[in-house]
């Protein structure tokens, strides 16, 4: 996988994905929500499986969070 982060939307139904993500968090306390997020992130990272791509994603997310 290329380390470049895709700029174009690749999800077929991003609204459905977002709705499901929000639904998963419904009723969870902060700790359970954080555990859920960690599980999702680690499974997606394993699925991507490219260290350079994952570093690029982390760097981009950090820049967005600090903006």
mmCIF file as Biopython writes it, N, C-alpha, C and O atoms, coordinates in Angstrom:
data_model
#
loop_
_atom_site.group_PDB
_atom_site.id
_atom_site.type_symbol
_atom_site.label_atom_id
_atom_site.label_alt_id
_atom_site.label_comp_id
_atom_site.label_asym_id
_atom_site.label_entity_id
_atom_site.label_seq_id
_atom_site.pdbx_PDB_ins_code
_atom_site.Cartn_x
_atom_site.Cartn_y
_atom_site.Cartn_z
_atom_site.occupancy
_atom_site.B_iso_or_equiv
_atom_site.auth_seq_id
_atom_site.auth_asym_id
_atom_site.pdbx_PDB_model_num
ATOM 1   N N  . UNK A ? 1  ? 0.840   -1.180 0.000  1.0 0.0 1  A 1 
ATOM 2   C CA . UNK A ? 1  ? 0.000   0.000  0.000  1.0 0.0 1  A 1 
ATOM 3   C C  . UNK A ? 1  ? 0.883   1.239  0.000  1.0 0.0 1  A 1 
ATOM 4   O O  . UNK A ? 1  ? 1.908   1.287  0.680  1.0 0.0 1  A 1 
ATOM 5   N N  . UNK A ? 2  ? 0.486   2.205  -0.745 1.0 0.0 2  A 1 
ATOM 6   C CA . UNK A ? 2  ? 1.197   3.473  -0.809 1.0 0.0 2  A 1 
ATOM 7   C C  . UNK A ? 2  ? 0.984   4.240  0.488  1.0 0.0 2  A 1 
ATOM 8   O O  . UNK A ? 2  ? -0.112  4.232  1.047  1.0 0.0 2  A 1 
ATOM 9   N N  . UNK A ? 3  ? 2.035   4.905  0.965  1.0 0.0 3  A 1 
ATOM 10  C CA . UNK A ? 3  ? 1.936   5.653  2.219  1.0 0.0 3  A 1 
ATOM 11  C C  . UNK A ? 3  ? 1.119   6.928  2.073  1.0 0.0 3  A 1 
ATOM 12  O O  . UNK A ? 3  ? 0.783   7.561  3.074  1.0 0.0 3  A 1 
ATOM 13  N N  . UNK A ? 4  ? 0.794   7.317  0.843  1.0 0.0 4  A 1 
ATOM 14  C CA . UNK A ? 4  ? -0.035  8.504  0.651  1.0 0.0 4  A 1 
ATOM 15  C C  . UNK A ? 4  ? -1.426  8.255  1.218  1.0 0.0 4  A 1 
ATOM 16  O O  . UNK A ? 4  ? -1.965  7.151  1.141  1.0 0.0 4  A 1 
ATOM 17  N N  . UNK A ? 5  ? -1.981  9.299  1.781  1.0 0.0 5  A 1 
ATOM 18  C CA . UNK A ? 5  ? -3.330  9.195  2.323  1.0 0.0 5  A 1 
ATOM 19  C C  . UNK A ? 5  ? -4.315  9.565  1.220  1.0 0.0 5  A 1 
ATOM 20  O O  . UNK A ? 5  ? -4.189  10.616 0.591  1.0 0.0 5  A 1 
ATOM 21  N N  . UNK A ? 6  ? -5.288  8.701  0.994  1.0 0.0 6  A 1 
ATOM 22  C CA . UNK A ? 6  ? -6.277  8.943  -0.056 1.0 0.0 6  A 1 
ATOM 23  C C  . UNK A ? 6  ? -7.058  10.213 0.248  1.0 0.0 6  A 1 
ATOM 24  O O  . UNK A ? 6  ? -7.579  10.382 1.351  1.0 0.0 6  A 1 
ATOM 25  N N  . UNK A ? 7  ? -7.137  11.089 -0.716 1.0 0.0 7  A 1 
ATOM 26  C CA . UNK A ? 7  ? -7.902  12.326 -0.565 1.0 0.0 7  A 1 
ATOM 27  C C  . UNK A ? 7  ? -9.337  12.139 -1.052 1.0 0.0 7  A 1 
ATOM 28  O O  . UNK A ? 7  ? -10.254 12.794 -0.558 1.0 0.0 7  A 1 
ATOM 29  N N  . UNK A ? 8  ? -9.527  11.247 -2.016 1.0 0.0 8  A 1 
ATOM 30  C CA . UNK A ? 8  ? -10.868 11.030 -2.544 1.0 0.0 8  A 1 
ATOM 31  C C  . UNK A ? 8  ? -11.646 10.103 -1.613 1.0 0.0 8  A 1 
ATOM 32  O O  . UNK A ? 8  ? -11.071 9.238  -0.951 1.0 0.0 8  A 1 
ATOM 33  N N  . UNK A ? 9  ? -12.937 10.297 -1.576 1.0 0.0 9  A 1 
ATOM 34  C CA . UNK A ? 9  ? -13.806 9.474  -0.742 1.0 0.0 9  A 1 
ATOM 35  C C  . UNK A ? 9  ? -13.852 8.065  -1.315 1.0 0.0 9  A 1 
ATOM 36  O O  . UNK A ? 9  ? -14.151 7.878  -2.494 1.0 0.0 9  A 1 
ATOM 37  N N  . UNK A ? 10 ? -13.557 7.078  -0.481 1.0 0.0 10 A 1 
ATOM 38  C CA . UNK A ? 10 ? -13.524 5.694  -0.946 1.0 0.0 10 A 1 
ATOM 39  C C  . UNK A ? 10 ? -14.660 4.854  -0.378 1.0 0.0 10 A 1 
ATOM 40  O O  . UNK A ? 10 ? -14.896 3.740  -0.845 1.0 0.0 10 A 1 
ATOM 41  N N  . UNK A ? 11 ? -15.355 5.365  0.609  1.0 0.0 11 A 1 
ATOM 42  C CA . UNK A ? 11 ? -16.476 4.623  1.176  1.0 0.0 11 A 1 
ATOM 43  C C  . UNK A ? 11 ? -17.679 4.716  0.248  1.0 0.0 11 A 1 
ATOM 44  O O  . UNK A ? 11 ? -17.990 5.785  -0.278 1.0 0.0 11 A 1 
ATOM 45  N N  . UNK A ? 12 ? -18.342 3.603  0.055  1.0 0.0 12 A 1 
ATOM 46  C CA . UNK A ? 12 ? -19.539 3.622  -0.792 1.0 0.0 12 A 1 
ATOM 47  C C  . UNK A ? 12 ? -20.678 4.363  -0.116 1.0 0.0 12 A 1 
ATOM 48  O O  . UNK A ? 12 ? -21.444 5.066  -0.775 1.0 0.0 12 A 1 
ATOM 49  N N  . UNK A ? 13 ? -20.792 4.209  1.196  1.0 0.0 13 A 1 
ATOM 50  C CA . UNK A ? 13 ? -21.885 4.851  1.935  1.0 0.0 13 A 1 
ATOM 51  C C  . UNK A ? 13 ? -21.335 5.418  3.239  1.0 0.0 13 A 1 
ATOM 52  O O  . UNK A ? 13 ? -21.521 4.826  4.302  1.0 0.0 13 A 1 
ATOM 53  N N  . UNK A ? 14 ? -20.657 6.564  3.162  1.0 0.0 14 A 1 
ATOM 54  C CA . UNK A ? 14 ? -20.040 7.127  4.363  1.0 0.0 14 A 1 
ATOM 55  C C  . UNK A ? 14 ? -21.046 7.483  5.446  1.0 0.0 14 A 1 
ATOM 56  O O  . UNK A ? 14 ? -20.734 7.392  6.634  1.0 0.0 14 A 1 
ATOM 57  N N  . UNK A ? 15 ? -22.247 7.887  5.052  1.0 0.0 15 A 1 
ATOM 58  C CA . UNK A ? 15 ? -23.258 8.231  6.054  1.0 0.0 15 A 1 
ATOM 59  C C  . UNK A ? 15 ? -23.674 7.006  6.862  1.0 0.0 15 A 1 
ATOM 60  O O  . UNK A ? 15 ? -23.860 7.095  8.076  1.0 0.0 15 A 1 
ATOM 61  N N  . UNK A ? 16 ? -23.820 5.878  6.200  1.0 0.0 16 A 1 
ATOM 62  C CA . UNK A ? 16 ? -24.181 4.643  6.900  1.0 0.0 16 A 1 
ATOM 63  C C  . UNK A ? 16 ? -23.055 4.200  7.826  1.0 0.0 16 A 1 
ATOM 64  O O  . UNK A ? 16 ? -23.306 3.739  8.939  1.0 0.0 16 A 1 
ATOM 65  N N  . UNK A ? 17 ? -21.811 4.340  7.364  1.0 0.0 17 A 1 
ATOM 66  C CA . UNK A ? 17 ? -20.672 3.991  8.212  1.0 0.0 17 A 1 
ATOM 67  C C  . UNK A ? 17 ? -20.656 4.865  9.461  1.0 0.0 17 A 1 
ATOM 68  O O  . UNK A ? 17 ? -20.495 4.362  10.572 1.0 0.0 17 A 1 
ATOM 69  N N  . UNK A ? 18 ? -20.824 6.170  9.279  1.0 0.0 18 A 1 
ATOM 70  C CA . UNK A ? 18 ? -20.817 7.100  10.410 1.0 0.0 18 A 1 
ATOM 71  C C  . UNK A ? 18 ? -21.974 6.796  11.363 1.0 0.0 18 A 1 
ATOM 72  O O  . UNK A ? 18 ? -21.792 6.797  12.580 1.0 0.0 18 A 1 
ATOM 73  N N  . UNK A ? 19 ? -23.153 6.539  10.818 1.0 0.0 19 A 1 
ATOM 74  C CA . UNK A ? 19 ? -24.312 6.231  11.659 1.0 0.0 19 A 1 
ATOM 75  C C  . UNK A ? 19 ? -24.057 4.977  12.491 1.0 0.0 19 A 1 
ATOM 76  O O  . UNK A ? 19 ? -24.396 4.936  13.674 1.0 0.0 19 A 1 
ATOM 77  N N  . UNK A ? 20 ? -23.465 3.962  11.882 1.0 0.0 20 A 1 
ATOM 78  C CA . UNK A ? 20 ? -23.159 2.720  12.620 1.0 0.0 20 A 1 
ATOM 79  C C  . UNK A ? 20 ? -22.122 2.971  13.702 1.0 0.0 20 A 1 
ATOM 80  O O  . UNK A ? 20 ? -22.225 2.432  14.804 1.0 0.0 20 A 1 
ATOM 81  N N  . UNK A ? 21 ? -21.120 3.792  13.388 1.0 0.0 21 A 1 
ATOM 82  C CA . UNK A ? 21 ? -20.093 4.125  14.370 1.0 0.0 21 A 1 
ATOM 83  C C  . UNK A ? 21 ? -20.711 4.833  15.574 1.0 0.0 21 A 1 
ATOM 84  O O  . UNK A ? 21 ? -20.391 4.505  16.716 1.0 0.0 21 A 1 
ATOM 85  N N  . UNK A ? 22 ? -21.578 5.785  15.328 1.0 0.0 22 A 1 
ATOM 86  C CA . UNK A ? 22 ? -22.253 6.501  16.413 1.0 0.0 22 A 1 
ATOM 87  C C  . UNK A ? 22 ? -23.144 5.545  17.198 1.0 0.0 22 A 1 
ATOM 88  O O  . UNK A ? 22 ? -23.187 5.596  18.427 1.0 0.0 22 A 1 
ATOM 89  N N  . UNK A ? 23 ? -23.851 4.678  16.488 1.0 0.0 23 A 1 
ATOM 90  C CA . UNK A ? 23 ? -24.724 3.695  17.131 1.0 0.0 23 A 1 
ATOM 91  C C  . UNK A ? 23 ? -23.937 2.791  18.085 1.0 0.0 23 A 1 
ATOM 92  O O  . UNK A ? 23 ? -24.415 2.471  19.174 1.0 0.0 23 A 1 
ATOM 93  N N  . UNK A ? 24 ? -22.745 2.385  17.682 1.0 0.0 24 A 1 
ATOM 94  C CA . UNK A ? 24 ? -21.919 1.528  18.534 1.0 0.0 24 A 1 
ATOM 95  C C  . UNK A ? 24 ? -21.572 2.200  19.858 1.0 0.0 24 A 1 
ATOM 96  O O  . UNK A ? 24 ? -21.427 1.528  20.879 1.0 0.0 24 A 1 
ATOM 97  N N  . UNK A ? 25 ? -21.441 3.514  19.842 1.0 0.0 25 A 1 
ATOM 98  C CA . UNK A ? 25 ? -21.062 4.262  21.039 1.0 0.0 25 A 1 
ATOM 99  C C  . UNK A ? 25 ? -22.256 4.619  21.925 1.0 0.0 25 A 1 
ATOM 100 O O  . UNK A ? 25 ? -22.078 5.016  23.076 1.0 0.0 25 A 1 
ATOM 101 N N  . UNK A ? 26 ? -23.457 4.481  21.397 1.0 0.0 26 A 1 
ATOM 102 C CA . UNK A ? 26 ? -24.655 4.863  22.137 1.0 0.0 26 A 1 
ATOM 103 C C  . UNK A ? 26 ? -24.756 4.082  23.443 1.0 0.0 26 A 1 
ATOM 104 O O  . UNK A ? 26 ? -24.745 2.851  23.446 1.0 0.0 26 A 1 
ATOM 105 N N  . UNK A ? 27 ? -24.854 4.805  24.541 1.0 0.0 27 A 1 
ATOM 106 C CA . UNK A ? 27 ? -25.014 4.191  25.847 1.0 0.0 27 A 1 
ATOM 107 C C  . UNK A ? 27 ? -23.722 3.787  26.536 1.0 0.0 27 A 1 
ATOM 108 O O  . UNK A ? 27 ? -23.755 3.324  27.675 1.0 0.0 27 A 1 
ATOM 109 N N  . UNK A ? 28 ? -22.583 3.951  25.872 1.0 0.0 28 A 1 
ATOM 110 C CA . UNK A ? 28 ? -21.307 3.593  26.491 1.0 0.0 28 A 1 
ATOM 111 C C  . UNK A ? 28 ? -20.792 4.737  27.351 1.0 0.0 28 A 1 
ATOM 112 O O  . UNK A ? 28 ? -20.968 5.907  27.012 1.0 0.0 28 A 1 
ATOM 113 N N  . UNK A ? 29 ? -20.155 4.392  28.465 1.0 0.0 29 A 1 
ATOM 114 C CA . UNK A ? 29 ? -19.472 5.437  29.229 1.0 0.0 29 A 1 
ATOM 115 C C  . UNK A ? 29 ? -18.152 5.752  28.521 1.0 0.0 29 A 1 
ATOM 116 O O  . UNK A ? 29 ? -17.787 5.090  27.549 1.0 0.0 29 A 1 
ATOM 117 N N  . UNK A ? 30 ? -17.447 6.761  29.012 1.0 0.0 30 A 1 
ATOM 118 C CA . UNK A ? 30 ? -16.225 7.224  28.344 1.0 0.0 30 A 1 
ATOM 119 C C  . UNK A ? 30 ? -15.181 6.115  28.232 1.0 0.0 30 A 1 
ATOM 120 O O  . UNK A ? 30 ? -14.527 5.986  27.197 1.0 0.0 30 A 1 
ATOM 121 N N  . UNK A ? 31 ? -15.017 5.315  29.285 1.0 0.0 31 A 1 
ATOM 122 C CA . UNK A ? 31 ? -14.014 4.246  29.243 1.0 0.0 31 A 1 
ATOM 123 C C  . UNK A ? 31 ? -14.357 3.184  28.199 1.0 0.0 31 A 1 
ATOM 124 O O  . UNK A ? 31 ? -13.489 2.751  27.441 1.0 0.0 31 A 1 
ATOM 125 N N  . UNK A ? 32 ? -15.612 2.769  28.160 1.0 0.0 32 A 1 
ATOM 126 C CA . UNK A ? 32 ? -16.030 1.764  27.180 1.0 0.0 32 A 1 
ATOM 127 C C  . UNK A ? 32 ? -15.923 2.320  25.760 1.0 0.0 32 A 1 
ATOM 128 O O  . UNK A ? 32 ? -15.526 1.606  24.840 1.0 0.0 32 A 1 
ATOM 129 N N  . UNK A ? 33 ? -16.275 3.580  25.585 1.0 0.0 33 A 1 
ATOM 130 C CA . UNK A ? 33 ? -16.156 4.225  24.280 1.0 0.0 33 A 1 
ATOM 131 C C  . UNK A ? 33 ? -14.700 4.274  23.827 1.0 0.0 33 A 1 
ATOM 132 O O  . UNK A ? 33 ? -14.401 4.025  22.659 1.0 0.0 33 A 1 
ATOM 133 N N  . UNK A ? 34 ? -13.799 4.595  24.747 1.0 0.0 34 A 1 
ATOM 134 C CA . UNK A ? 34 ? -12.368 4.608  24.423 1.0 0.0 34 A 1 
ATOM 135 C C  . UNK A ? 34 ? -11.864 3.217  24.066 1.0 0.0 34 A 1 
ATOM 136 O O  . UNK A ? 34 ? -11.055 3.071  23.149 1.0 0.0 34 A 1 
ATOM 137 N N  . UNK A ? 35 ? -12.331 2.186  24.781 1.0 0.0 35 A 1 
ATOM 138 C CA . UNK A ? 35 ? -11.930 0.810  24.457 1.0 0.0 35 A 1 
ATOM 139 C C  . UNK A ? 35 ? -12.446 0.410  23.074 1.0 0.0 35 A 1 
ATOM 140 O O  . UNK A ? 35 ? -11.738 -0.233 22.299 1.0 0.0 35 A 1 
ATOM 141 N N  . UNK A ? 36 ? -13.685 0.797  22.777 1.0 0.0 36 A 1 
ATOM 142 C CA . UNK A ? 36 ? -14.251 0.508  21.464 1.0 0.0 36 A 1 
ATOM 143 C C  . UNK A ? 36 ? -13.428 1.177  20.372 1.0 0.0 36 A 1 
ATOM 144 O O  . UNK A ? 36 ? -13.079 0.543  19.376 1.0 0.0 36 A 1 
ATOM 145 N N  . UNK A ? 37 ? -13.118 2.457  20.557 1.0 0.0 37 A 1 
ATOM 146 C CA . UNK A ? 37 ? -12.301 3.168  19.568 1.0 0.0 37 A 1 
ATOM 147 C C  . UNK A ? 37 ? -10.943 2.503  19.385 1.0 0.0 37 A 1 
ATOM 148 O O  . UNK A ? 37 ? -10.475 2.343  18.258 1.0 0.0 37 A 1 
ATOM 149 N N  . UNK A ? 38 ? -10.314 2.120  20.483 1.0 0.0 38 A 1 
ATOM 150 C CA . UNK A ? 38 ? -9.009  1.457  20.397 1.0 0.0 38 A 1 
ATOM 151 C C  . UNK A ? 38 ? -9.117  0.148  19.620 1.0 0.0 38 A 1 
ATOM 152 O O  . UNK A ? 38 ? -8.252  -0.156 18.799 1.0 0.0 38 A 1 
ATOM 153 N N  . UNK A ? 39 ? -10.163 -0.624 19.869 1.0 0.0 39 A 1 
ATOM 154 C CA . UNK A ? 39 ? -10.352 -1.886 19.151 1.0 0.0 39 A 1 
ATOM 155 C C  . UNK A ? 39 ? -10.530 -1.650 17.659 1.0 0.0 39 A 1 
ATOM 156 O O  . UNK A ? 39 ? -9.929  -2.340 16.835 1.0 0.0 39 A 1 
ATOM 157 N N  . UNK A ? 40 ? -11.356 -0.674 17.319 1.0 0.0 40 A 1 
ATOM 158 C CA . UNK A ? 40 ? -11.593 -0.358 15.908 1.0 0.0 40 A 1 
ATOM 159 C C  . UNK A ? 40 ? -10.297 0.081  15.239 1.0 0.0 40 A 1 
ATOM 160 O O  . UNK A ? 40 ? -9.969  -0.388 14.149 1.0 0.0 40 A 1 
ATOM 161 N N  . UNK A ? 41 ? -9.560  0.976  15.886 1.0 0.0 41 A 1 
ATOM 162 C CA . UNK A ? 41 ? -8.312  1.492  15.320 1.0 0.0 41 A 1 
ATOM 163 C C  . UNK A ? 41 ? -7.312  0.364  15.093 1.0 0.0 41 A 1 
ATOM 164 O O  . UNK A ? 41 ? -6.697  0.284  14.029 1.0 0.0 41 A 1 
ATOM 165 N N  . UNK A ? 42 ? -7.145  -0.507 16.088 1.0 0.0 42 A 1 
ATOM 166 C CA . UNK A ? 42 ? -6.169  -1.592 15.954 1.0 0.0 42 A 1 
ATOM 167 C C  . UNK A ? 42 ? -6.569  -2.597 14.880 1.0 0.0 42 A 1 
ATOM 168 O O  . UNK A ? 42 ? -5.709  -3.096 14.155 1.0 0.0 42 A 1 
ATOM 169 N N  . UNK A ? 43 ? -7.864  -2.903 14.767 1.0 0.0 43 A 1 
ATOM 170 C CA . UNK A ? 43 ? -8.306  -3.817 13.715 1.0 0.0 43 A 1 
ATOM 171 C C  . UNK A ? 43 ? -8.123  -3.203 12.334 1.0 0.0 43 A 1 
ATOM 172 O O  . UNK A ? 43 ? -7.708  -3.888 11.399 1.0 0.0 43 A 1 
ATOM 173 N N  . UNK A ? 44 ? -8.432  -1.902 12.197 1.0 0.0 44 A 1 
ATOM 174 C CA . UNK A ? 44 ? -8.225  -1.234 10.908 1.0 0.0 44 A 1 
ATOM 175 C C  . UNK A ? 44 ? -6.736  -1.162 10.570 1.0 0.0 44 A 1 
ATOM 176 O O  . UNK A ? 44 ? -6.347  -1.358 9.418  1.0 0.0 44 A 1 
ATOM 177 N N  . UNK A ? 45 ? -5.910  -0.882 11.568 1.0 0.0 45 A 1 
ATOM 178 C CA . UNK A ? 45 ? -4.460  -0.825 11.340 1.0 0.0 45 A 1 
ATOM 179 C C  . UNK A ? 45 ? -3.945  -2.181 10.874 1.0 0.0 45 A 1 
ATOM 180 O O  . UNK A ? 45 ? -3.127  -2.259 9.958  1.0 0.0 45 A 1 
ATOM 181 N N  . UNK A ? 46 ? -4.420  -3.240 11.501 1.0 0.0 46 A 1 
ATOM 182 C CA . UNK A ? 46 ? -4.004  -4.576 11.090 1.0 0.0 46 A 1 
ATOM 183 C C  . UNK A ? 46 ? -4.466  -4.874 9.666  1.0 0.0 46 A 1 
ATOM 184 O O  . UNK A ? 46 ? -3.742  -5.495 8.888  1.0 0.0 46 A 1 
ATOM 185 N N  . UNK A ? 47 ? -5.661  -4.433 9.334  1.0 0.0 47 A 1 
ATOM 186 C CA . UNK A ? 47 ? -6.194  -4.644 7.978  1.0 0.0 47 A 1 
ATOM 187 C C  . UNK A ? 47 ? -5.368  -3.890 6.943  1.0 0.0 47 A 1 
ATOM 188 O O  . UNK A ? 47 ? -5.089  -4.423 5.869  1.0 0.0 47 A 1 
ATOM 189 N N  . UNK A ? 48 ? -4.972  -2.652 7.252  1.0 0.0 48 A 1 
ATOM 190 C CA . UNK A ? 48 ? -4.132  -1.860 6.346  1.0 0.0 48 A 1 
ATOM 191 C C  . UNK A ? 48 ? -2.768  -2.516 6.219  1.0 0.0 48 A 1 
ATOM 192 O O  . UNK A ? 48 ? -2.281  -2.747 5.112  1.0 0.0 48 A 1 
ATOM 193 N N  . UNK A ? 49 ? -2.154  -2.816 7.360  1.0 0.0 49 A 1 
ATOM 194 C CA . UNK A ? 49 ? -0.927  -3.594 7.377  1.0 0.0 49 A 1 
ATOM 195 C C  . UNK A ? 49 ? 0.311   -2.957 6.769  1.0 0.0 49 A 1 
ATOM 196 O O  . UNK A ? 49 ? 1.277   -3.664 6.479  1.0 0.0 49 A 1 
ATOM 197 N N  . UNK A ? 50 ? 0.314   -1.668 6.572  1.0 0.0 50 A 1 
ATOM 198 C CA . UNK A ? 50 ? 1.453   -0.981 5.961  1.0 0.0 50 A 1 
ATOM 199 C C  . UNK A ? 50 ? 1.953   0.069  6.948  1.0 0.0 50 A 1 
ATOM 200 O O  . UNK A ? 50 ? 1.277   1.067  7.199  1.0 0.0 50 A 1 
ATOM 201 N N  . UNK A ? 51 ? 3.148   -0.165 7.507  1.0 0.0 51 A 1 
ATOM 202 C CA . UNK A ? 51 ? 3.674   0.728  8.545  1.0 0.0 51 A 1 
ATOM 203 C C  . UNK A ? 51 ? 3.795   2.171  8.080  1.0 0.0 51 A 1 
ATOM 204 O O  . UNK A ? 51 ? 3.462   3.092  8.826  1.0 0.0 51 A 1 
ATOM 205 N N  . UNK A ? 52 ? 4.267   2.377  6.864  1.0 0.0 52 A 1 
ATOM 206 C CA . UNK A ? 52 ? 4.429   3.746  6.356  1.0 0.0 52 A 1 
ATOM 207 C C  . UNK A ? 52 ? 3.077   4.435  6.212  1.0 0.0 52 A 1 
ATOM 208 O O  . UNK A ? 52 ? 2.937   5.608  6.557  1.0 0.0 52 A 1 
ATOM 209 N N  . UNK A ? 53 ? 2.092   3.720  5.710  1.0 0.0 53 A 1 
ATOM 210 C CA . UNK A ? 53 ? 0.753   4.293  5.571  1.0 0.0 53 A 1 
ATOM 211 C C  . UNK A ? 53 ? 0.164   4.620  6.936  1.0 0.0 53 A 1 
ATOM 212 O O  . UNK A ? 53 ? -0.463  5.664  7.112  1.0 0.0 53 A 1 
ATOM 213 N N  . UNK A ? 54 ? 0.364   3.736  7.893  1.0 0.0 54 A 1 
ATOM 214 C CA . UNK A ? 54 ? -0.167  3.975  9.235  1.0 0.0 54 A 1 
ATOM 215 C C  . UNK A ? 54 ? 0.507   5.167  9.896  1.0 0.0 54 A 1 
ATOM 216 O O  . UNK A ? 54 ? -0.157  5.953  10.572 1.0 0.0 54 A 1 
ATOM 217 N N  . UNK A ? 55 ? 1.813   5.312  9.713  1.0 0.0 55 A 1 
ATOM 218 C CA . UNK A ? 55 ? 2.509   6.492  10.250 1.0 0.0 55 A 1 
ATOM 219 C C  . UNK A ? 55 ? 1.967   7.766  9.617  1.0 0.0 55 A 1 
ATOM 220 O O  . UNK A ? 55 ? 1.770   8.766  10.307 1.0 0.0 55 A 1 
ATOM 221 N N  . UNK A ? 56 ? 1.727   7.738  8.314  1.0 0.0 56 A 1 
ATOM 222 C CA . UNK A ? 56 ? 1.180   8.907  7.622  1.0 0.0 56 A 1 
ATOM 223 C C  . UNK A ? 56 ? -0.202  9.257  8.156  1.0 0.0 56 A 1 
ATOM 224 O O  . UNK A ? 56 ? -0.523  10.434 8.326  1.0 0.0 56 A 1 
ATOM 225 N N  . UNK A ? 57 ? -1.015  8.252  8.418  1.0 0.0 57 A 1 
ATOM 226 C CA . UNK A ? 57 ? -2.349  8.477  8.973  1.0 0.0 57 A 1 
ATOM 227 C C  . UNK A ? 57 ? -2.250  9.089  10.363 1.0 0.0 57 A 1 
ATOM 228 O O  . UNK A ? 57 ? -2.961  10.045 10.672 1.0 0.0 57 A 1 
ATOM 229 N N  . UNK A ? 58 ? -1.372  8.546  11.205 1.0 0.0 58 A 1 
ATOM 230 C CA . UNK A ? 58 ? -1.198  9.087  12.555 1.0 0.0 58 A 1 
ATOM 231 C C  . UNK A ? 58 ? -0.701  10.526 12.509 1.0 0.0 58 A 1 
ATOM 232 O O  . UNK A ? 58 ? -1.174  11.374 13.266 1.0 0.0 58 A 1 
ATOM 233 N N  . UNK A ? 59 ? 0.245   10.798 11.628 1.0 0.0 59 A 1 
ATOM 234 C CA . UNK A ? 59 ? 0.765   12.162 11.507 1.0 0.0 59 A 1 
ATOM 235 C C  . UNK A ? 59 ? -0.325  13.125 11.058 1.0 0.0 59 A 1 
ATOM 236 O O  . UNK A ? 59 ? -0.429  14.233 11.585 1.0 0.0 59 A 1 
ATOM 237 N N  . UNK A ? 60 ? -1.144  12.711 10.082 1.0 0.0 60 A 1 
ATOM 238 C CA . UNK A ? 60 ? -2.232  13.565 9.598  1.0 0.0 60 A 1 
ATOM 239 C C  . UNK A ? 60 ? -3.256  13.803 10.700 1.0 0.0 60 A 1 
ATOM 240 O O  . UNK A ? 60 ? -3.709  14.931 10.893 1.0 0.0 60 A 1 
ATOM 241 N N  . UNK A ? 61 ? -3.624  12.750 11.423 1.0 0.0 61 A 1 
ATOM 242 C CA . UNK A ? 61 ? -4.601  12.887 12.503 1.0 0.0 61 A 1 
ATOM 243 C C  . UNK A ? 61 ? -4.084  13.812 13.598 1.0 0.0 61 A 1 
ATOM 244 O O  . UNK A ? 61 ? -4.841  14.611 14.149 1.0 0.0 61 A 1 
ATOM 245 N N  . UNK A ? 62 ? -2.805  13.706 13.910 1.0 0.0 62 A 1 
ATOM 246 C CA . UNK A ? 62 ? -2.214  14.588 14.920 1.0 0.0 62 A 1 
ATOM 247 C C  . UNK A ? 62 ? -2.278  16.040 14.463 1.0 0.0 62 A 1 
ATOM 248 O O  . UNK A ? 62 ? -2.621  16.925 15.248 1.0 0.0 62 A 1 
ATOM 249 N N  . UNK A ? 63 ? -1.954  16.286 13.211 1.0 0.0 63 A 1 
ATOM 250 C CA . UNK A ? 63 ? -1.988  17.656 12.683 1.0 0.0 63 A 1 
ATOM 251 C C  . UNK A ? 63 ? -3.397  18.226 12.729 1.0 0.0 63 A 1 
ATOM 252 O O  . UNK A ? 63 ? -3.585  19.399 13.053 1.0 0.0 63 A 1 
ATOM 253 N N  . UNK A ? 64 ? -4.385  17.403 12.408 1.0 0.0 64 A 1 
ATOM 254 C CA . UNK A ? 64 ? -5.776  17.857 12.455 1.0 0.0 64 A 1 
ATOM 255 C C  . UNK A ? 64 ? -6.182  18.167 13.890 1.0 0.0 64 A 1 
ATOM 256 O O  . UNK A ? 64 ? -6.834  19.179 14.147 1.0 0.0 64 A 1 
ATOM 257 N N  . UNK A ? 65 ? -5.801  17.301 14.824 1.0 0.0 65 A 1 
ATOM 258 C CA . UNK A ? 65 ? -6.169  17.494 16.231 1.0 0.0 65 A 1 
ATOM 259 C C  . UNK A ? 65 ? -5.531  18.734 16.826 1.0 0.0 65 A 1 
ATOM 260 O O  . UNK A ? 65 ? -6.114  19.372 17.703 1.0 0.0 65 A 1 
ATOM 261 N N  . UNK A ? 66 ? -4.340  19.085 16.360 1.0 0.0 66 A 1 
ATOM 262 C CA . UNK A ? 66 ? -3.618  20.225 16.923 1.0 0.0 66 A 1 
ATOM 263 C C  . UNK A ? 66 ? -3.904  21.531 16.192 1.0 0.0 66 A 1 
ATOM 264 O O  . UNK A ? 66 ? -3.434  22.591 16.607 1.0 0.0 66 A 1 
ATOM 265 N N  . UNK A ? 67 ? -4.670  21.461 15.109 1.0 0.0 67 A 1 
ATOM 266 C CA . UNK A ? 67 ? -4.961  22.673 14.314 1.0 0.0 67 A 1 
ATOM 267 C C  . UNK A ? 67 ? -5.909  23.610 15.044 1.0 0.0 67 A 1 
ATOM 268 O O  . UNK A ? 67 ? -6.255  24.669 14.521 1.0 0.0 67 A 1 
#
